[in-house]
Amino acid sequence: MLELTPLDKTAAGQELIQIGMRQGIEQGINKGELIGEIRMAQRILKRTVSSRQELAEKPVEELKEIFHLLESELDE
């Protein structure tokens, strides 16, 4: 029977894991910045400020839409 080396035990597998981790961290940082911008815009506009947790549960695309709406109000 042929035994395969687990992916995380190979150099290529470890490199893929590192790439995935870096991408995940970058996406998390970007989402966190977007959440901060939304909350700041809500404060400036004297709106109810959404909780971090509430915003963190939303997909990035929805957060971008929320931010663009708030941003357009700030530009008025």
C-alpha angles and dihedrals in degrees: 000000000000116000119204123209111244110255093239090058094059127081091237091049093050090049091051090050090052091049090050092049092050091049091048092050092048092050090049092051092049092049091048092052091050091050090051092050092050092050092048092049090050090052093048091049089047091240128146104278113235116230118254090239093052091051094042090060092059122088117254093248091058090048090052090052091050091049094048091052091050091044092053089053090051090052093055 
